[in-house]
Amino acid sequence: MSSSSKRGFWSKLEIALESFIFASRWIQAPIYLALIFAAFAYAWKSVLELFHLFANFSTATESTIMLGILSLVDISMVANLVNMVVVGGYATFVSRIEFGDNSDRPNWLDHINVNTLKTKLAGSLASISAIHLLKSFIDITAASSTVAFTAQHEKIIFWQAIIHAIFLFSMMLFAWSEKIQRHPSDH
């Protein structure tokens, strides 16, 4: 085998390997489909939560109603997070989404990249964490009239606050790193 045919063989092998590696991005497509089906389950959960809220409305306290509403807000934020992961992840890592003449194309898709997606996801996680922390505060406030505040309640709130602070710090770190990468001359 001559040296030029050896180079030809290795070049074809390299091209085939690179094509295979590039095609492997489609492995993520079933994961995004699974997230879409999970979002349907979560949407059903929101309907059940709404029915529960209305079924007990006449006897519900203000705290109970607020907790029900916060549960719906929480479900909405998780659904938004799933949507960002599915649409943003697919468009970033698998394939461009062709919308044709559809005017409903989200504007953020024009500017999405890995750093932007990380920042948006961190912001969503921080928001979801804040909702959970607020729900815990309301639970404790509502329960304080009937149940003594225990060390267990304190420990739960403490760890939720720590986790929330970590999410906030991560979000700020991602936003700062994205800003630096977009405008390196400013720093």
N, C-alpha and C positions, 0 to 999 in steps of 0.2 A: 504494500500500500504506500503510495507516494505521500510526501508531506502535505501537498495541497489537498489530497483526498482525505487525509487525517483531519486537517483543519476544517474541511467541509463537513465531515462527520460530526466533529465536536461542536461546530457552529449550529448544525441542525439539531443536535441533542440539546444544546443550550436554549435554542428557540422553543423547542418542544417543552422543556422544563419550565421556562418562563411563561409560556402559554398556559400550562397546567397550573402554575402558581397563581397567575392572574385569574384564571377561571375559578379558583377555589373561593373567591369572594362570594360566590353564589351559595356557599354552605350557610351563610348568614340569612338567606331569604326565608327558609323554614322557621328560623328563630323569630324573625319579625312577624311572620304569619301567626305563630303561637302567641306572641304578645297581643296581636289584634284579637284573637279569640279570647284571651284572658281579659282584655278590655270589655268585651261583650259580657263576660261574667261579672265584671265590676260594675258595668252599667245596670245589670239586673239587680245588683246589691243596692244601688242608689234608689231604684224603684221600691225595693223592699223597705229601705230606710225611710223613704217618704211616706209609704203606707203606714209604717209603724208610728211615725210622727203624727199623722192625722188621726190614727186610731186612738191614740191616747191623749189627744189635744185637750179635751175638756177637763181632764184631771191633771194635766201636766203642769209642772211649775215652770217659772221663767228659765231656771237653770236647765231643766230637762229639754225645753224647746231650743234653747241656745246650743246645747250639746248635740241635738238632732241636726240643727242647721250646720254646726261645725263639722259634723260627720259628712254631710252632703258636700260641703266645701272641700273637705279632705279627699273625698272620692273624686271630685272634679279635678283637684290638683294632681292626684295620682294618674287620672286619665290623661291629663295634659302632658305629664311626664312620659307616659307610655307613648303618646302620639309623637312627642319630640324624638324619642328614641327610635321609633319605627320609621317615621318620615325622614328625619335628619340622618339617622344611621344608614338607612337604605340609600339615600341620595349621596351620602358621603363615602360609603364603603362598598356599595354593591353596584348601583347603576343610576344614572341620571333619570329623574322622573319626568316623563313627557306629559304635559298638561294640555297640549293642543291650544285651542282657543278659549279654554276655561279661564274665566276672570277671577276665580276663587283661589288662584295660586297664592300660597302664603308668601309675603314679602321676605320673611327671614330666610327662606330657602335660597334666595339669590346671594346671600352673604354667609351661608353656613360653611364652616370648616370644623376640623376636630376641636380646636380651641374654643370656638364659639359654642359648639355643642356641649363641651365640658362645662363651660360657664353657665349656660342655660340649665343644664342638668343639676349643677350644684345649687343654683338659685331655687330651682324647684324643690330639691331636697331640703333646703333651709326653710322654705315656706311650709312644706309638709310637716317638718319638725316643729315649727312655730305653732301650727294648728294643734299638734299633739300636746305640746307644752301648755297651750291655752286651755285645751280640754281638761288636762290634769288639774290646772288651777281652778277651773270651774267645778270639777268633781269635788275637790277638797273644800271649796267654799260652800257648795251645796251640802256636803256631808258633815261639815263642821257643826251644823246646828243639831245634828242627831248623833254623830259619832265623834269620838275624840281623835284628834290628829295624832297619828302614831309615828314612830321612828321609821316604819316601813314606807309610809306616805312621803316622809321627808327624803328618804333614800331614793325613791322613785323620781321625785321632782328634781333632786340633785343630779342624778344621772341623765335625765332628760335635758336639763339645762346644759350640762357638759357636752352632750352629743349635739345639741343645737348650736352651741358655741363653736364646736369643731366644724359643723356644716357651714356656719357663717364665715369662719376663718378660711375654709377651703374655697368658698365662693369668691371671697375677696382676693385670695391668692390667684385663682384662675383668671379673674377679671384683670388683675394687675399684669399677669404674664401675657394675656392676650393683648393688652394695651401696649406693652413693651414690644411685642412682636409686630404689631401693626405700625407703631410709630417709634422705631428704635432711636431716632435722632433726638427725641424729647428727654431721653435719660442718659 
